[in-house]
């Protein structure tokens, strides 16, 4: 994957270039050390420590991790809430986005305008988006119908979050599906039609297999986006009622600083959170590789 | 014939769907011109002669949180960070790929690895380090963004660098160009599409980013970006949000995005497609 294909450059250019490393490499490398490498490894170490401030950690082994998994943290609840939310969002967003993409690749009038409008919510940040929907869901839907707002129970909050994320991401995934659909050669479905395949059969046996790469990308994108959701969560429900709509990213932040011991607990939760995201990324890498081999 | 008729129906159907889809933004716009009771009471109602308050909400909103200061800070942070990321990471990606030593490959894999790490992992340590180094102003936070955002940018630039035939660069070097002028005169122009894609993706991320600037910027000096200002308008009100002013602020927060979208729609969509590899 990495530069594996390009042949090593001749030594002449190589040697000259190496001398220029302070200019080409050093700025990014120093920033990378400060902005990622050091915080990452110190964070990893701190997850095994008890600390009041970052300067005075005491090593405590797996005590923080044990605390994450026992009752006094909101971890298991948040994890369940986040997992369910992710499942629902991934299915809903991808089905809608794919359906819209199918309809908007048939050359109907207004296609460009429709695409433009569908994509637009994606550019709005999670905080602003969350508050727009909070107003609409509270004063336009929930209070008139039930006399209660989003903070009444976790069901309202859950579906509120689903609506917000779907509204934001359907357009994004639609764009990726459209670019996939456009690369399917028309002769294929024409040939299938001549062979007597119905529209549903063409979709199932020709179109879907051909756009499988886009489907994989979109599923993984929605998976990580839903799992890591924070801004929309903060704006729409802020975890209310109680901590019942608190997703993992928010649980980590809200755990930090509750008691002196909870700094370490929060950092241990962050490590677990990272491991889950990393496993998803690893699956993505593998499925992309497999596909490349097949082609 | 049947297809044509179906397509006409689809156009009608999608006109309706799109109208509904974009309706929340229309509702927001209307409500920004209404008085408070008309917002919470009848959110879907149009402004009437009684409830219409002109630009009063906007004036109140802007004054309440120094909105234009926030626009300025957001611009400084976003433009500064994106510019720094583009220049530094493209040079870095080219160097890593062309030198190609074992060290370079190791560093490259570390960059790729960083793409899979969520911000929460460094949420406590990074702001602490940034604070100790004094990177807490809108003018210095680009260094933090360069560090945390380098992964995706290096990855995308490397993908393109690999496809550039090395012979062009060799020819330039033989003609007496040093690596720096080779990079800026030969490599950079070829990579222009990648620069645009990376710029779009990083802009979308940094402009809307909330948590990182909240934890890194020095708020005692009034450094609030737009998302931070919106959030503070809610948290500082302790439950009694001035809805009129708040709606106006939300509209103001969206306007720059709509303008940006109108100006660079094609590039934005191309950027999104080429950046879709990120997990």
Interface residues (C-beta under 8 A of the other chain):
Chain A: X2 X3 X5 X6 X7 X8 X9 X10 X12 X13 X14 X16 X17 X18 X20 X21 X23 X24 X25 X27 X28 X29 X31 X32 X33 X34 X35 X36 X37 X38 X39 X40 X42 X43 X46 X54 X103 X104 X106 X107 X108 X109 X110 X113 X114 X116 X117 X118 X119 X120 X121 X122 X123 X124 X125 X126 X127 X128 X131 X132 X133 X135 X136 X139 X140 X167 X172 X175 X176 X179 X217 X218 X220 X221 X224 X228 X230 X231 X234 X235 X249 X252 X253 X256 X263 X266 X267 X270 X271 X273 X274 X277 X278 X280 X281 X282 X284 X285
Chain B: X7 X8 X10 X11 X14 X15 X18 X21 X22 X24 X25 X27 X28 X31 X39 X40 X41 X43 X44 X88 X89 X91 X92 X94 X95 X96 X97 X98 X99 X100 X105 X107 X108 X109 X110 X111 X112 X114 X115 X116 X117 X118 X120 X121 X122 X123 X124 X125 X126 X128 X129 X130 X133 X135 X143 X144 X145 X146 X147 X148 X149 X150 X151 X154 X158 X162 X166 X169 X170 X173 X178 X179 X180 X183 X204 X207 X208 X209 X210 X211 X226 X227 X230 X231 X234 X243 X246 X247 X250 X253 X254 X257 X258 X260 X261 X265 X268 X269 X272 X273 X276 X277 X278 X279
